[in-house]
Amino acid sequence: MKIIIVGPAYPLRGGIAHHTNLLSRALAGRHSVHVITFRRQYPSLLFPGTTQKEVAGELVRIDTEARLDSMNPFTWISVARQIRHENPDLVIFPYSLPFFAPCYATIAGLIRRGRATRTLFLCHNILPHERHFGDKFFARRMFAFADFYIVQSNEVRRELLALVPNAKHALVHHPIYDMFGKAIPKDYARRQLGIQASHVILYFGYIRKYKGLGSLLKATHKVITGGERDLLLLVVGEFYEDESHYRAQAAGLGISRDVQFIPQYVPQNEVATYFSAADVVVLPYLSASQSGIVQVAYNFDKPVIATSVGGLAEVVLDGTTGFIVPPDDADALATAIQRFYLEQKEDEFTRNIQREKQKYSWETMVTAIESLCQ
């Protein structure tokens, strides 16, 4: 097939762009693939981070054409004309937020007019974690131009079918993020980061309210006061809200020395160091659809403790590859962390992950897309 992907991709940063990069690489093994991405993904007023582009150290690069501006409809029309000229068999839109719905709907509507080109929406989310008025309206208008859908969790499928009851779709769980290389020895990684604690738990990714860092700080305090004195919580990621709030919370709990904040976006070539240094990755989310962080952790064979929100319990198998606890429950989260160490679960969970992660392949994603199109 001749395929065009329209959405976040290199040189843009973040999980959606990484996903597109890996999808493009996987599809290119059997198909002709062209990627059109944003030259401006968000206006600066709506972007809380420091930069929208990948910093030095990227490990996976793909050829992309940066033509889209999310705020400029003339670029939407121009891209649609280009796609019509190229006349692909399939156009894939990696979709995550209704913010992109006007852009995607315009392009999808124009390219389908009088053409055999079909459209597939690869849904990371249907509705955002932080809801806004009009989200459902914009999503419905955009999906009116969709032929097929890929969803990556049962929660996202439920939301899709609530908006589009007869959607032709396939459920393919989030593939492994294998772009960050292999794990390095834990002792070496800790020396690189200056970590001396014998037990290290990792929170990784953008810090936003719905991701539950406050609950994890409370749980860490409970674990430490419960007797696990040699524990470090490593918080790694760019803050999309007030960093001082969490530092003040840690200080108020008396665990400032037990929490190390790395308040920055991590280049691709440094990700392995942080995951390799950890014993377990913790996702204390208050809400979620799914999370690519689980698949980054699995790439490095790291167990995960997560909350029972969205599709997390579909990929983190309770008692097998990690633990699942209720959301916003610091006591339950603390108990899971304590169990992990007291019952010495790391080696057992790691062996299970090495088997379990084999089913989260990019080949499965490619095959699902091909099957839908057939």
N, C-alpha and C positions, 0 to 999 in steps of 0.2 A: 504493500500500500504506500501511497504518497501521503505523508502525515505532516501537518503543521501544528505545533504547540504554541498557544498564545497565553502568556502569563508570566509570573515572576520566575526568573532564571538568572544564571550568571550573566553579568557581574553583581546582581543583587544578592543580598545576604539573607539568612534566616532559613527556617525549616522548610517552608513551601518552595523556596528557590532551590534548596538542596534536593528536595524530592523531584522537582522538574528536571534538574540536571541528571539525576540517576535514571529517571524514567526515559529521558531522551537517549541516554547511553544504551539502555536496555533495548529500546525499540529499534535503534539504529542497527542492531545485529541482524534484523530481518526486513527492515523497511527503510524507505527514504524519509528522513526526518529533518525538518527545518523549524527552528525556534525563534519566535518573535517575542521580545520582552519589553519592559517599560524603560524608557529613559528617565521618567519620573513616576515612581509608584504611588507616593503619597505627597501632598503638599506639606511643606515644613511645619505648618501650624498643627497638622494632625499627626505628625510623627514625633513620638516622645524620645526616640533614641538619638545617638550622636551622628550616625551616617546610615544611609540606606544601601550602601554598596559594600561588597566583601572587602575585607582588609587583606593585607599581604599574608601569604601562607596558604592560599587555597590549594587543595589537593586534586580537585576535580574541576576541570574547565571544559566548557562546551562552546561551540560556535553559536553565537546568538546575534540577532539583529535588534538593537534597542531603538524602537520607533514609537512606542506608545507613551502617551501622557494621560494619566488617569483623569486629569481635569480639562483636557483639551479635546472636544468632540471631533475637531478636524483631523486629528491623528487617528481616531477610531475609523473614520470614513476612509482615510488614506490606506490604513492597514487592510480594511475590508476589500478595497479595490485591488490591492496587491494579491490578496488571497484568491480572489475571483480570477485574477490573471493566471495564477499558478495552478488553479483548479485541482486542489488535492482531493483525495478520497475521504479524508477525515481531518477534522480540526478538533484538537483537545484543548479545553479550557480548565486549567487547575484553579478551582474555585474555593475561596475561604471566607469571604466577607461580602454582604450585600453592597458595600461601598463600590465594588467593582461591577455590580449588576448593570448599570446604564452602559458602561463601556462594552462589556461582554454581550449584552443584548443587542446593541447596535451592530456590532461586528457579526454576530451569529445570524441576525435577521437579514443582513445584506448579503452574506455569502451563500445563504440557502436559496435566495431568490433566483429561480430559473436554473439552478445548478443541481448536480447529483451529490455534491459534497454533503457529508453528514457531520453532525457535531456531537461531541461527547464531553460531558462535564464531570471532571474528576473532583469529587466533593471531599474536601478536608473537613469542612463544617457545612451545615445548611444555614443555621442562624448563629450569630456571634455569642460568645460567652457573656458579654456585656451588651444587653439588648437595647435597641433604639426604636423609636416610632418609625414605622414604614419598612422594617426589615423584611417582613413576610411579603408585603406588596412588591417590593423590588425583586425579591427572589422569584416570586411567581412569574413576574413579567419576563425575567431572564430565561427561566426554564421553559417558557412557551416556545423557545427556539432550540430546544435540546432534543436530540434523537435518543441518546443513551446516557447512562450515568454509571460511574464507579463510586461506591461508598466503601469506607474502610473500617466501619464498626456498625454493630446493630443499632446503636443509638443514632448514628447519622442516617441509617436506612429508615428508622422510624420517623425521623424528622422529614426526610425526603418524601416518604409516602403520605405523610400528613398534608403536604403541599401538592404533591403530584401522585395521586393514588395509583395511576396506571403506568408509572415510570418503568421503562425497560432498563434494568440495572443489574449489576453484579456486585456482590460483596467480596472484597479482597482486603484482608487485613494489611495494615501498613507494613511494607517490606523493610528489611534491615537497612539501616544507614551504614553501608560498608565503605563510605568515602573517607573515613577518618583514620584509616590504617589499622594496624593490629595493636593489641595491648603490649605494654612494656612491663618489665618486672616492677612489682609494687614498691619494693624498697627503693629502687632507683627513682621512680616517679615521686615518692615522698621526699627524697633528698632534693630533687629538682625544685620542689615547692617549699622546702624548708619545714616540712611537717615532722614533728617528733612524736605525736600521739600514736598509741598502738592501735586505736580503733578510729576509723574515719568513715563518716556518712556524707554523701554528696547530694546537694540540691543544685540542679543545673538548669539554666535557661532563663529567659526573660522573667523579671520579677513583676508580677501583676497581682492585684488583690485576689482574683479567683484562683490563683495557684497555691494559696494557703500557706505561705511561708510563716505567717504569724502562728499558725497551729503547730508547725514543726519546731519553732523556737520554744513554745511551751512544752512540747513533748521532750525536747532535748534537755530542758531544765529538769523534768521529772526523771529522766534516765540518769542524769548526773547525780541528783540528790538521792536517787535510789541505790547508789553505790558504784555506778560505772564512771569513775573519776577520770579515766584516761581516754576520753572521747572527744573528737573534734567534729563539729559540723562545718563542712566546707560549702559555702554559698557562692556559686559562680554564675554570674550573669548580669546583664545590663538592667538597671532599675528603670521601670516604666511608671514608677510612682515615687513617693518621697522616701529616699534611702534612710534619712535620719530617723524616721519612724521605727524602722526595724532595728537600727542600732540602739535606739533608746529602749526598745522593748528588751533586747538582749541585756542591756545594762541593768534595767529594772529587775530582770530575772536573776541577775548575778552570774551570767554566763558569757560575758564579753570575751573572756580569755579562752572560752571553749568554742567560739564561733569565729571563723575566718571568712571575711567578706572579700570577694574578688569582683568588684562592681564594674564589669566591663564585658563587652562582647568578645568571645574567644575565637581567634583565628582557627581555621580548620586544622592546621598542622600542630596546634597545641591542645586540641580536645583530648587526644589519647592520654596525655599526662594526667589530667584531672580525673578521668574515669579510672585509669590504672591505679591511681593513688587510693581509691576508695574501696571499702569492703562491700558497700551496698549503696544503691541509689534510691532516694526517697522522693516520691511525688505526692505531696499532701494536698492535692487539688480539691477545691470546693465544688468545682464543676469542670466538665471536660466532654469532648466528643471522643477523641483518642489523643495520644501523645506520641510524637516522634522520639521523645526522650527515652521511652521504653526501648525503642528499636536501636537507639544509639547505645544504650546500656547493654543490650543483648549482643551487639557487635563485639563488645569487649568482654562478654561472658559474665556480666555483673548482675547479681540478684537485684530485685526491685521490691520496695515496699510502697504500695500505692493505695489510694482511696477507691471506694466502690462507686465511682462516678463515670458516666459515659461508657466507653468501651474499654476502660483500663483493665477490668476484671476478665475481659475476653483474652487478653494477651499475657497478663500477669496471673499465673495459676497459683492460687492460694495454697501454700504449703508445699509447692513443687518448684516454682521458679522465684518465689518471694512470698510476701504476705499481702492480703487485702484487708483494709480496715474501713470503718465508716468515715465519711468526710467530717471535718471540723470536730474531731474527737481526739483531743490531745492525749487523753488517758489511753485510748486504744492504740494510738500511734506509738506512744512510749512503750507499751507492753509488747508491740510487735518488734520494736528495735531491741528491747531487752531479750526477747525470745531468740532473736537472730544470733545474738552473742552467747547467751547462756546455753543454748542448745547446739551451738557451733554449726550453724546451717550453711555457712558459706560454701564449703566444698560440695556438699550435696546439691545445693541450688545451682551451682556453677555447672556441674555435670548434666543436670536436667536441662539447663538453658542450651548447652551445646547440642543437645538432641532437638529440643523444641524449636529453636530458631531456624532449623532447616526448612520449615514450611513457610517461612516469611521471605520468599525469594522474589526478585524482580521478574523472573521467568513466569511466575504465577500471574503477576500483574499483566505482562505482555499477552499471555495466553487468554486472559479474561477479556482484554480489549479486542483481540482478534475474534473471539467467539461472539461477542456482542455485534460486531460489524458483519459477521457472516449470517 
